[in-house]
Amino acid sequence: MKKIKILFEDKNLLALDKPAGIAVHADAKNFKQKTIADFIIKHDKSIADVGEPMTAEYKGKEIKIKRPGIVHRLDKETSGVLLVAKNQKTFNFLKEQFQNHSIQKVYRMFVYGFVSDPKASLLTGKRGVINAPIGRSPNDIRMWTAGRGAREPVHEAVTEYIVLNRFKDPSAFGTSPSKGRKDETNFSYIEAYPKTGRTHQIRVHMRYINHPIVSDPLYRGEKDLALGMKRLALHALSITFRMPNGELKTVASPLPADFKKVIKKYLPAGKKNLK
């Protein structure tokens, strides 16, 4: 297992820096894979029974998959900050914050194409707003869809975003099945603020506005892997939440090496964008 860094720890919670390529917890298809859950239990056995286990079917038998202290999750290929409750009281306390959407999350990503600057408004300032309900895809059980075509039940989903930068990669020209259209060389560096917490929300919403996340294995369509990113180019940069003592706390995850490499290579004044 890749080395997992602890960003913050006290008697009530852990904040982990999740690497890309490691699942948060097992599922029925990959019951024996090493996960973040295994790291948590190894780090502190007392967390093993905290939270809510998941029931799944494995080889014809119903099994319980432990999710020790895990209040929220990140997709396997997403890197970044992950909160873990160390006791049931804190788990319930954090869960309530996620349910009432008072927790603030910030993500960074690279997407295909030049994303236009959103129109400023009194309500959102300079942030763009994607307000499109999400439901299951009618074509692929692994996927979700925003807007028309989503299978019921659909759930409200809102993502705000800003455009940090736009840049080109001339080497991408001509490698796509779309026969080398010039816009295939265009990319944007985006910061997103999900206001709801639906499965695959940011990934689905970026595809919804026709700017899927670079190298997304599910939602990029016929677009090629790009920018040297061999995994989903999505990073959970920070999370702000209320501590059990009432303190407002922000925990941030440094940009991973693959993000830094893209920024230094392609973005103007690359080092200034590494914050």
C-alpha positions in Angstrom: 0.0 0.0 0.0 1.1 3.5 -0.8 2.3 5.6 2.2 -0.6 7.5 3.7 0.1 10.8 5.5 -1.9 12.0 8.5 -2.7 15.7 8.0 -4.4 16.2 11.4 -5.2 14.1 14.4 -6.7 14.6 17.9 -8.7 12.5 20.3 -11.8 12.7 18.1 -10.8 12.6 14.5 -8.2 11.9 11.8 -7.7 13.8 8.6 -5.8 11.6 6.0 -4.1 12.6 2.8 -5.5 9.9 0.5 -3.3 8.9 -2.4 -4.9 8.2 -5.8 -5.3 4.5 -6.7 -6.5 3.3 -3.2 -10.2 2.7 -2.5 -11.6 4.1 0.7 -13.2 0.8 1.7 -13.7 -2.6 0.0 -16.8 -3.5 -2.0 -18.4 -6.7 -3.0 -16.3 -7.0 -6.2 -13.0 -6.2 -4.5 -13.5 -7.6 -1.0 -9.9 -8.5 -0.3 -8.1 -5.4 -1.7 -6.1 -3.2 0.6 -8.0 0.0 1.4 -7.9 3.2 3.5 -10.1 1.3 6.0 -7.3 -1.2 6.5 -4.9 1.6 7.2 -7.3 3.2 9.7 -7.7 0.0 11.7 -4.0 -0.7 11.7 -3.4 2.9 12.9 -5.9 2.7 15.7 -7.9 -0.6 16.4 -10.4 1.3 18.6 -11.8 2.9 15.4 -12.8 -0.5 13.9 -16.4 -0.5 15.1 -17.0 3.3 14.7 -19.4 4.3 12.0 -21.8 2.4 9.8 -20.8 -0.9 8.1 -22.0 -1.6 4.6 -23.9 -4.9 3.7 -22.9 -6.6 0.4 -23.1 -9.9 -1.3 -19.8 -11.8 -1.8 -19.7 -15.2 -3.5 -23.3 -15.8 -2.7 -23.1 -14.8 0.9 -24.1 -11.6 2.7 -21.1 -9.9 4.3 -20.5 -6.8 6.3 -17.9 -4.4 5.0 -16.4 -2.3 7.7 -16.1 1.5 7.1 -14.2 2.4 10.3 -15.0 6.0 11.2 -15.5 6.9 7.5 -18.1 9.7 7.3 -17.6 10.5 3.6 -15.6 9.0 0.7 -13.5 9.8 -2.3 -13.4 7.9 -5.5 -10.5 5.4 -5.8 -8.6 7.6 -8.3 -9.3 10.8 -6.5 -6.6 12.1 -4.2 -6.9 14.5 -1.2 -8.2 15.1 2.3 -10.5 12.5 3.9 -12.1 12.9 7.4 -12.3 9.9 9.8 -14.1 9.9 13.1 -12.4 8.2 16.0 -15.5 7.6 18.1 -19.3 7.2 17.4 -20.2 10.6 18.9 -17.9 12.4 16.6 -19.1 10.3 13.7 -22.7 11.3 14.3 -21.6 14.9 14.8 -19.7 15.0 11.4 -22.5 13.0 9.6 -25.0 15.7 10.6 -22.8 18.4 9.1 -22.5 16.5 5.8 -26.3 15.9 5.8 -27.1 19.6 6.3 -24.4 20.7 3.8 -22.6 22.9 6.3 -19.2 21.3 5.5 -17.3 23.2 2.8 -15.2 21.2 0.3 -12.7 22.5 -2.3 -11.5 20.5 -5.2 -9.0 21.1 -8.0 -9.0 19.5 -11.4 -7.9 19.7 -15.0 -10.7 19.5 -17.6 -10.8 19.2 -21.4 -11.5 22.4 -23.3 -11.5 26.1 -22.4 -14.2 26.7 -19.8 -15.7 30.1 -20.2 -15.6 32.6 -17.3 -18.9 32.5 -15.5 -21.1 35.6 -15.5 -20.8 37.5 -12.2 -24.0 37.7 -10.1 -24.8 39.2 -6.7 -25.7 35.7 -5.4 -22.6 33.8 -6.5 -20.0 36.5 -7.2 -17.7 35.3 -9.9 -18.4 31.6 -9.4 -20.2 29.5 -12.0 -23.1 27.4 -10.8 -24.0 24.0 -12.2 -27.5 23.2 -10.8 -28.5 19.9 -12.3 -30.1 16.9 -10.5 -28.3 13.6 -10.7 -29.6 10.1 -11.1 -28.4 6.7 -12.3 -27.4 6.4 -16.0 -29.9 4.5 -18.1 -27.0 2.8 -20.0 -24.3 1.9 -17.5 -24.9 0.9 -13.8 -21.5 2.2 -12.9 -22.3 5.7 -14.1 -24.6 8.7 -13.1 -26.2 11.3 -15.3 -27.2 14.9 -14.7 -30.3 16.5 -16.1 -32.5 14.8 -18.7 -32.1 11.1 -19.1 -31.3 10.4 -15.5 -33.1 7.4 -14.0 -35.4 8.0 -11.1 -34.9 8.8 -8.3 -33.0 11.9 -9.1 -31.5 14.1 -6.4 -30.6 17.8 -6.2 -27.0 18.5 -7.0 -25.2 21.9 -7.1 -21.6 22.6 -7.8 -20.0 26.0 -7.9 -16.6 26.6 -9.7 -14.1 29.2 -10.9 -11.6 29.0 -13.7 -8.1 29.3 -12.4 -6.3 29.1 -15.7 -6.5 28.0 -19.3 -3.7 26.4 -21.3 -2.8 24.4 -24.4 -0.9 21.1 -24.9 0.1 21.1 -28.6 1.2 17.5 -28.3 -2.4 16.4 -27.8 -3.3 17.5 -31.3 -4.2 14.6 -33.5 -4.2 11.9 -30.9 -7.9 11.8 -30.4 -10.5 9.7 -32.2 -12.2 13.0 -33.1 -9.5 13.2 -35.8 -7.3 15.9 -34.4 -9.7 18.8 -33.8 -7.8 21.8 -32.6 -9.9 22.2 -29.5 -8.5 18.9 -28.3 -5.4 20.8 -27.4 -7.3 23.1 -25.0 -7.5 22.5 -21.2 -8.6 24.4 -18.1 -7.5 24.3 -14.5 -10.6 24.5 -12.3 -11.5 24.9 -8.6 -14.8 23.5 -7.6 -17.0 23.8 -4.5 -19.7 21.1 -4.3 -22.7 22.3 -2.3 -24.2 18.8 -2.2 -22.5 15.4 -1.9 -23.9 13.1 -4.6 -21.9 10.2 -5.9 -19.5 11.3 -8.8 -21.1 14.7 -8.5 -18.2 16.9 -9.8 -17.3 14.3 -12.5 -20.9 14.2 -13.7 -21.4 18.0 -13.6 -18.2 18.7 -15.5 -19.3 16.3 -18.2 -22.8 17.9 -18.1 -21.2 21.3 -19.2 -19.1 19.4 -21.9 -15.8 19.7 -20.0 -15.2 16.3 -18.5 -12.3 15.8 -16.1 -9.0 14.8 -17.8 -8.4 11.1 -17.9 -11.7 10.3 -16.3 -12.2 6.5 -17.0 -16.0 6.8 -16.9 -17.0 10.2 -18.1 -14.5 11.4 -20.7 -16.2 9.6 -23.6 -13.9 9.2 -26.6 -11.3 11.7 -25.4 -7.8 10.4 -24.8 -5.8 10.3 -21.6 -4.0 13.7 -21.5 -1.4 15.9 -19.8 0.5 12.8 -18.6 -2.3 12.1 -16.1 -2.8 8.4 -16.0 -5.6 8.7 -13.4 -8.7 10.9 -12.9 -7.3 14.5 -12.6 -9.3 15.3 -9.5 -7.9 16.4 -6.1 -9.8 17.1 -2.8 -7.8 20.2 -1.8 -9.4 21.1 1.5 -12.4 20.6 3.8 -13.8 23.0 6.4 -15.9 21.7 9.2 -17.0 22.3 12.8 -15.0 20.5 15.5 -16.8 18.9 18.5 -15.6 21.8 20.6 -17.2 24.3 18.3 -14.0 25.4 16.5 -14.2 25.9 12.8 -11.4 23.8 11.3 -9.9 23.7 7.8 -7.6 20.8 6.8 -5.8 21.0 3.4 -4.0 18.4 1.3 -1.0 19.6 -0.7 -1.3 19.2 -4.4 0.1 15.8 -5.4 3.2 15.3 -7.6 1.3 14.6 -10.8 -0.7 17.9 -10.4 2.5 19.9 -9.8 4.1 18.4 -12.8 1.3 19.6 -15.1 1.3 23.0 -13.5 5.0 23.5 -13.9 5.0 22.3 -17.5 1.9 24.0 -19.0 0.7 26.9 -16.9 2.1 30.4 -17.1 4.2 31.2 -14.0 3.7 27.6 -12.9 5.2 27.9 -9.4 2.7 30.7 -8.5 -0.2 28.2 -9.2 1.1 25.5 -6.9 -0.7 27.1 -3.8 
